[in-house]
Amino acid sequence: MYRLPLDVEEQLQQQFPDVNIKYLTQVLFQTILNRTIETGSCTISGYGRFLAYKTTRRGKLSPRFKFLFSPNLIKKMRQDQYVCEKLKARDPTIFDSSRSLPEGAVEARQKNIDFQKSIVKAGKEVEEQKRIDNLIRKLSSE
């Protein structure tokens, strides 16, 4: 069962006293997870995108999940003074010039970016096919 932090759950329960927050959380996360697994991606407009894919690790197939924040959300957060004041500061990572990137790191990064784009494209194609199938079923039943 998926659980929110207690303080968040209590705050939501105060805001929405007639709603079962635990059940809503469970259904919401389960729906997002199922859609991510079925289509390969689940976009939450204005917030980000969940990605799912499989890789071979130690000779076994292994599922992988990733979340990418929306560029618009990141831009809004960078401009929001409240967020900037509340976040804890972290020391900057100092790049050591004696340490270079591993060989093929740039190509691997580009390959990962292209792979993520293909996952999103495949997910959109699956969703479009589902919409078309539903439309055909609807029209054939009438």
Backbone as JSON, one array per atom type, in Angstrom:
{
  "sequence": "MYRLPLDVEEQLQQQFPDVNIKYLTQVLFQTILNRTIETGSCTISGYGRFLAYKTTRRGKLSPRFKFLFSPNLIKKMRQDQYVCEKLKARDPTIFDSSRSLPEGAVEARQKNIDFQKSIVKAGKEVEEQKRIDNLIRKLSSE",
  "N": [[0.85, -1.18, 0.0], [0.52, 2.19, -0.81], [1.77, 4.99, 0.9], [1.37, 8.25, 2.12], [3.4, 10.79, 3.71], [2.67, 11.25, 7.18], [2.03, 13.88, 8.11], [1.39, 15.19, 5.72], [-0.75, 13.66, 4.87], [-2.58, 14.2, 6.95], [-2.94, 16.95, 6.62], [-4.15, 17.01, 4.07], [-6.46, 15.62, 4.72], [-7.71, 17.43, 6.41], [-8.24, 19.49, 4.62], [-9.92, 18.21, 2.8], [-12.36, 16.83, 4.09], [-14.36, 14.94, 3.49], [-13.26, 13.02, 1.89], [-11.63, 9.94, 1.4], [-8.46, 9.83, 2.01], [-6.34, 7.98, 2.11], [-7.26, 5.86, 0.5], [-7.65, 7.22, -1.93], [-5.0, 7.99, -2.5], [-3.81, 5.47, -2.83], [-5.23, 4.46, -5.09], [-4.61, 6.43, -7.0], [-1.74, 6.32, -7.25], [-1.48, 3.64, -8.03], [-2.86, 3.62, -10.45], [-1.27, 5.37, -11.99], [1.12, 3.91, -11.99], [0.3, 1.51, -13.29], [-0.43, 2.51, -15.83], [2.03, 3.52, -16.64], [3.52, 1.17, -16.84], [2.07, -0.25, -18.8], [2.1, 1.43, -21.12], [4.62, 2.53, -21.23], [5.18, 5.13, -20.61], [3.96, 7.81, -18.57], [2.47, 10.78, -18.55], [2.21, 13.59, -16.52], [0.61, 16.36, -16.76], [2.21, 19.46, -16.72], [3.75, 18.77, -14.57], [5.47, 16.48, -14.77], [7.01, 13.43, -16.05], [6.6, 9.96, -15.96], [8.64, 7.2, -16.65], [9.03, 3.89, -17.96], [10.93, 0.98, -18.48], [12.75, -1.93, -19.61], [15.75, -3.61, -18.69], [18.73, -5.56, -19.07], [20.24, -7.03, -16.42], [22.88, -8.38, -14.8], [22.44, -10.75, -16.18], [19.7, -11.1, -15.99], [16.36, -10.06, -16.73], [15.33, -6.84, -15.9], [13.1, -4.53, -14.47], [12.96, -1.0, -15.0], [12.48, 2.25, -13.69], [11.8, 5.7, -14.12], [11.69, 9.17, -13.33], [10.97, 12.23, -14.76], [11.16, 15.64, -14.31], [9.03, 18.29, -15.38], [10.17, 20.74, -17.67], [8.98, 23.26, -17.52], [7.97, 23.32, -14.9], [10.34, 23.24, -13.42], [11.44, 25.66, -14.25], [9.53, 27.46, -13.2], [9.88, 26.95, -10.48], [12.47, 27.84, -10.07], [12.13, 30.55, -10.34], [10.52, 31.2, -8.25], [10.46, 32.84, -5.27], [9.82, 31.96, -2.69], [10.28, 29.18, -2.79], [13.01, 29.21, -3.36], [14.03, 30.36, -1.03], [13.32, 28.49, 0.93], [14.58, 26.08, 0.27], [17.37, 24.05, 1.13], [20.74, 25.02, 1.09], [23.4, 23.77, -0.9], [26.74, 22.72, -1.1], [28.65, 23.66, -3.92], [29.52, 21.4, -6.57], [32.8, 20.8, -7.16], [34.61, 20.8, -10.03], [37.11, 18.65, -10.86], [39.91, 19.1, -12.67], [41.85, 17.24, -13.24], [40.53, 14.91, -13.33], [38.86, 13.25, -15.76], [36.02, 12.82, -17.97], [34.59, 9.56, -18.26], [35.45, 7.31, -20.94], [33.41, 7.49, -23.74], [31.23, 8.55, -22.4], [29.76, 10.8, -23.16], [28.53, 9.94, -25.51], [27.01, 7.84, -24.46], [25.28, 9.23, -22.8], [23.82, 10.74, -24.69], [22.66, 8.62, -26.05], [20.99, 7.59, -24.02], [19.22, 9.74, -23.73], [17.99, 9.75, -26.26], [16.79, 7.26, -26.11], [14.94, 7.65, -24.03], [13.26, 9.48, -25.29], [12.23, 7.85, -27.3], [10.76, 6.05, -25.77], [8.74, 7.68, -24.73], [7.51, 8.43, -27.13], [6.57, 5.94, -28.02], [4.76, 5.38, -25.97], [2.86, 7.41, -26.4], [1.94, 6.6, -28.89], [0.69, 4.18, -28.25], [-1.36, 5.11, -26.56], [-2.79, 6.67, -28.41], [-3.63, 4.69, -30.17], [-5.32, 3.26, -28.45], [-7.32, 5.21, -28.05], [-8.35, 5.36, -30.67], [-9.29, 2.73, -31.0], [-11.27, 2.71, -29.0], [-13.0, 4.66, -30.03], [-13.8, 3.4, -32.39], [-15.13, 1.17, -31.32], [-17.18, 2.51, -30.01], [-18.55, 3.77, -32.12], [-19.33, 1.53, -33.59], [-21.08, 0.31, -31.87], [-23.25, 1.96, -31.87]],
  "CA": [[0.0, 0.0, 0.0], [1.27, 3.45, -0.89], [1.43, 5.86, 2.03], [1.92, 9.6, 2.17], [3.84, 11.15, 5.06], [1.52, 11.49, 8.04], [1.65, 15.29, 8.15], [0.75, 15.51, 4.44], [-2.05, 13.0, 4.9], [-3.45, 14.94, 7.87], [-3.25, 18.23, 5.98], [-5.15, 16.75, 3.02], [-7.71, 15.21, 5.36], [-8.35, 18.65, 6.9], [-8.73, 20.24, 3.47], [-10.98, 17.44, 2.15], [-12.81, 15.92, 5.13], [-15.26, 13.91, 2.99], [-12.53, 12.14, 0.98], [-10.73, 8.96, 2.02], [-7.16, 10.17, 1.43], [-5.53, 6.76, 1.95], [-7.76, 5.14, -0.67], [-7.36, 8.05, -3.09], [-3.56, 7.87, -2.76], [-3.59, 4.13, -3.35], [-5.77, 4.37, -6.45], [-3.87, 7.35, -7.85], [-0.41, 5.78, -7.56], [-1.64, 2.38, -8.75], [-3.25, 3.97, -11.82], [-0.08, 5.91, -12.66], [2.06, 2.79, -12.18], [-0.22, 0.62, -14.33], [-0.33, 3.17, -17.13], [3.45, 3.59, -16.98], [3.96, -0.17, -17.24], [1.4, -0.63, -20.04], [2.45, 2.25, -22.29], [6.02, 2.93, -21.2], [5.3, 6.47, -20.03], [2.73, 8.43, -18.08], [2.74, 12.19, -18.4], [1.35, 14.38, -15.65], [0.75, 17.66, -17.39], [2.69, 20.55, -15.88], [4.55, 18.28, -13.44], [6.57, 15.64, -15.22], [6.7, 12.22, -16.8], [7.14, 8.69, -15.48], [9.08, 6.32, -17.73], [9.3, 2.52, -17.57], [11.57, 0.18, -19.51], [13.44, -3.07, -19.02], [17.14, -3.78, -19.05], [19.32, -6.81, -18.61], [21.21, -6.76, -15.36], [23.42, -9.65, -14.28], [21.84, -11.84, -16.9], [18.26, -11.18, -15.74], [15.6, -8.87, -17.12], [15.03, -6.03, -14.72], [12.36, -3.31, -14.82], [13.54, 0.28, -14.57], [11.52, 3.36, -13.67], [12.46, 6.99, -14.04], [10.77, 10.31, -13.34], [11.56, 13.46, -15.28], [10.36, 16.83, -14.03], [8.71, 19.14, -16.51], [11.01, 21.93, -17.73], [8.2, 24.43, -17.07], [7.92, 23.28, -13.45], [11.67, 23.62, -12.94], [11.57, 27.1, -14.51], [8.69, 28.16, -12.22], [10.47, 26.82, -9.15], [13.67, 28.69, -10.02], [11.72, 31.95, -10.24], [9.7, 31.36, -7.05], [11.3, 33.24, -4.14], [9.5, 31.1, -1.54], [11.0, 27.91, -2.96], [14.44, 29.48, -3.26], [14.37, 30.62, 0.36], [13.08, 27.3, 1.75], [15.5, 24.99, -0.04], [18.65, 24.07, 1.81], [21.85, 25.24, 0.17], [24.35, 22.68, -0.99], [28.02, 23.17, -1.63], [28.76, 23.32, -5.34], [30.46, 20.34, -6.91], [33.98, 21.37, -7.79], [35.12, 19.91, -11.08], [38.54, 18.42, -10.78], [40.37, 19.03, -14.06], [42.68, 16.05, -13.45], [39.61, 13.79, -13.54], [38.11, 13.49, -16.99], [34.86, 11.96, -18.14], [34.92, 8.24, -18.79], [35.39, 7.22, -22.38], [32.08, 7.15, -24.24], [30.18, 9.06, -21.52], [28.92, 11.73, -23.91], [27.71, 9.13, -26.41], [26.05, 7.1, -23.63], [24.25, 10.19, -22.35], [22.96, 11.02, -25.83], [21.89, 7.39, -26.3], [19.94, 7.54, -23.01], [18.23, 10.78, -24.06], [17.24, 9.26, -27.42], [15.99, 6.13, -25.63], [13.81, 8.22, -23.29], [12.34, 10.05, -26.28], [11.53, 6.76, -27.99], [9.78, 5.5, -24.82], [7.61, 8.62, -24.71], [6.83, 8.33, -28.42], [5.85, 4.66, -28.03], [3.62, 5.53, -25.07], [1.86, 8.23, -27.08], [1.34, 5.8, -29.95], [-0.22, 3.22, -27.61], [-2.54, 5.86, -26.13], [-3.55, 7.06, -29.6], [-4.27, 3.47, -30.65], [-6.43, 2.99, -27.54], [-8.38, 6.17, -28.38], [-8.94, 4.96, -31.95], [-10.06, 1.51, -30.73], [-12.48, 3.09, -28.24], [-13.88, 5.37, -30.96], [-14.37, 2.4, -33.31], [-16.11, 0.41, -30.55], [-18.31, 3.39, -29.74], [-19.29, 3.95, -33.37], [-19.92, 0.25, -34.02], [-22.18, -0.04, -30.97], [-24.38, 2.85, -32.13]],
  "C": [[0.89, 1.24, 0.0], [0.82, 4.36, 0.23], [2.11, 7.21, 1.86], [2.5, 9.83, 3.55], [2.63, 11.57, 5.9], [1.08, 12.95, 8.06], [0.95, 15.72, 6.86], [-0.65, 14.9, 4.41], [-3.04, 13.75, 5.79], [-3.87, 16.28, 7.27], [-4.3, 18.05, 4.89], [-6.49, 16.36, 3.62], [-8.46, 16.42, 5.92], [-8.95, 19.46, 5.75], [-9.93, 19.56, 2.81], [-11.51, 16.4, 3.14], [-13.7, 14.78, 4.63], [-14.57, 12.87, 2.11], [-11.64, 11.2, 1.79], [-9.36, 9.12, 1.36], [-6.32, 8.93, 1.19], [-5.96, 6.0, 0.69], [-7.46, 5.92, -1.95], [-5.89, 7.94, -3.49], [-3.25, 6.52, -3.39], [-4.03, 4.01, -4.8], [-4.97, 5.23, -7.41], [-2.51, 6.77, -8.25], [-0.5, 4.47, -8.34], [-2.0, 2.63, -10.21], [-2.05, 4.5, -12.61], [0.91, 4.79, -12.96], [1.59, 1.87, -13.29], [-0.09, 1.24, -15.72], [1.13, 3.26, -17.59], [3.95, 2.24, -17.48], [3.35, -0.54, -18.59], [1.91, 0.13, -21.26], [3.91, 2.66, -22.33], [6.23, 4.33, -20.65], [3.94, 6.96, -19.59], [3.05, 9.89, -17.79], [1.71, 12.82, -17.47], [1.58, 15.82, -16.07], [1.18, 18.73, -16.38], [3.57, 20.09, -14.73], [5.73, 17.44, -13.9], [6.08, 14.4, -15.93], [7.38, 11.02, -16.13], [7.5, 7.85, -16.69], [9.32, 4.93, -17.17], [9.92, 1.79, -18.75], [12.27, -0.98, -18.83], [14.86, -3.13, -19.54], [17.6, -5.15, -18.57], [20.39, -6.46, -17.59], [21.61, -8.09, -14.74], [22.71, -10.84, -14.91], [20.34, -12.01, -16.7], [17.59, -9.91, -16.24], [15.18, -8.14, -15.86], [14.24, -4.79, -15.15], [13.05, -2.08, -14.26], [12.46, 1.35, -14.66], [12.29, 4.65, -13.48], [11.39, 8.07, -14.02], [11.54, 11.53, -13.81], [10.63, 14.62, -14.97], [10.16, 17.64, -15.3], [9.64, 20.36, -16.51], [10.29, 23.19, -17.25], [8.13, 24.48, -15.56], [9.26, 23.71, -12.86], [11.87, 25.12, -13.11], [10.78, 27.9, -13.48], [9.33, 28.11, -10.84], [11.73, 27.69, -9.01], [13.31, 30.16, -9.84], [10.92, 32.23, -8.98], [10.59, 31.65, -5.84], [11.06, 32.36, -2.91], [10.27, 29.79, -1.61], [12.49, 28.13, -2.78], [14.88, 29.72, -1.81], [14.26, 29.37, 1.23], [14.07, 26.17, 1.49], [16.82, 25.15, 0.7], [19.76, 24.2, 0.77], [22.8, 24.06, 0.22], [25.65, 23.23, -1.57], [28.11, 22.77, -3.1], [29.78, 22.2, -5.55], [31.62, 20.98, -7.66], [34.51, 20.36, -8.79], [36.63, 19.84, -10.99], [39.06, 18.2, -12.2], [41.26, 17.81, -14.31], [41.8, 14.82, -13.72], [38.78, 14.08, -14.79], [36.92, 12.54, -17.04], [35.29, 10.59, -18.66], [34.74, 8.19, -20.3], [33.99, 6.78, -22.81], [30.95, 7.71, -23.39], [29.23, 9.98, -22.27], [27.99, 10.96, -24.84], [26.65, 8.36, -25.63], [24.93, 8.01, -23.15], [23.28, 10.5, -23.48], [22.09, 9.82, -26.16], [20.75, 7.26, -25.3], [18.84, 8.55, -23.29], [17.36, 10.32, -25.24], [16.31, 8.11, -27.01], [14.76, 6.63, -24.87], [12.78, 8.82, -24.25], [11.56, 8.96, -27.0], [10.49, 6.11, -27.08], [8.54, 6.39, -24.8], [6.81, 8.52, -26.01], [6.01, 7.04, -28.49], [4.62, 4.74, -27.13], [2.5, 6.34, -25.69], [1.16, 7.45, -28.19], [0.34, 4.79, -29.38], [-1.49, 3.93, -27.16], [-3.41, 6.27, -27.31], [-4.29, 5.85, -30.16], [-5.45, 3.1, -29.76], [-7.6, 3.93, -27.82], [-9.11, 5.78, -29.66], [-9.8, 3.71, -31.74], [-11.35, 1.83, -29.99], [-13.49, 3.81, -29.15], [-14.56, 4.38, -31.91], [-15.44, 1.58, -32.58], [-17.38, 1.24, -30.31], [-19.18, 3.56, -30.99], [-19.96, 2.66, -33.82], [-21.08, -0.16, -33.13], [-23.41, 0.82, -31.22], [-25.19, 2.45, -33.31]]
}
